[in-house]
């Protein structure tokens, strides 16, 4: 489980990500359960909702989007 500081960091990282970065993370995030998004769903879903889904997945898997953390975003 992420602690409060990590959750805050996660929200800051994901809120700064553009649509392509969010979609890339949704498609490549490793989870202990199947996660499958159709291209149509990803294309028509508003960016804020995709960010919300990514945050929920990261919290569920206790992961931060590592590439953005390493890049200092």
C-alpha positions as CSV (number, residue, x, y, z in Angstrom):
1,X,0.0,0.0,0.0
2,X,1.2,3.5,-0.8
3,X,1.7,5.9,2.1
4,X,0.2,9.4,2.1
5,X,3.3,11.0,0.6
6,X,3.4,8.4,-2.2
7,X,-0.3,9.0,-3.0
8,X,0.3,12.7,-3.2
9,X,3.3,12.1,-5.4
10,X,1.3,9.7,-7.6
11,X,-1.5,12.3,-8.1
12,X,1.1,15.0,-9.0
13,X,2.8,12.7,-11.5
14,X,-0.4,11.5,-13.2
15,X,-1.9,15.0,-13.3
16,X,1.1,16.2,-15.2
17,X,0.9,13.4,-17.8
18,X,-0.5,14.0,-21.2
19,X,-3.0,11.7,-22.9
20,X,-0.4,9.6,-24.7
21,X,1.6,9.0,-21.6
22,X,-1.5,8.0,-19.6
23,X,-2.6,5.6,-22.3
24,X,0.9,4.1,-22.5
25,X,1.0,3.5,-18.8
26,X,-2.5,2.0,-18.8
27,X,-1.4,-0.4,-21.5
28,X,1.9,-1.3,-19.9
29,X,1.2,-1.3,-16.2
30,X,1.8,-4.7,-14.7
31,X,-1.0,-5.8,-12.4
32,X,-1.8,-9.1,-10.6
33,X,-5.1,-9.2,-12.5
34,X,-6.0,-8.8,-16.2
35,X,-6.4,-5.2,-17.4
36,X,-7.5,-4.8,-21.0
37,X,-8.7,-1.6,-22.6
38,X,-10.0,-1.4,-26.2
39,X,-8.6,1.3,-28.5
40,X,-12.1,2.6,-28.8
41,X,-12.5,3.0,-25.1
42,X,-9.1,4.8,-24.8
43,X,-10.0,7.1,-27.7
44,X,-13.4,8.2,-26.4
45,X,-12.7,8.4,-22.7
46,X,-12.0,11.9,-21.4
47,X,-8.4,12.4,-20.2
48,X,-9.4,13.1,-16.6
49,X,-11.2,9.8,-16.4
50,X,-8.2,7.9,-17.8
51,X,-6.0,9.6,-15.2
52,X,-8.5,8.5,-12.5
53,X,-8.3,4.9,-13.7
54,X,-4.5,5.0,-13.8
55,X,-4.3,6.4,-10.3
56,X,-6.7,3.7,-9.1
57,X,-4.6,1.0,-10.8
58,X,-1.4,2.4,-9.3
59,X,-2.9,2.5,-5.9
60,X,-4.3,-1.1,-6.2
61,X,-0.9,-2.4,-7.3
62,X,1.2,-0.1,-5.0
63,X,3.2,1.2,-8.0
64,X,4.2,4.6,-9.1
65,X,4.6,5.4,-12.8
66,X,8.4,4.9,-12.7
67,X,9.4,6.6,-15.9
68,X,8.0,9.9,-14.8
69,X,9.6,9.6,-11.4
70,X,13.0,9.0,-12.9
71,X,12.5,11.9,-15.3
72,X,11.9,14.2,-12.4
73,X,8.3,15.1,-13.3
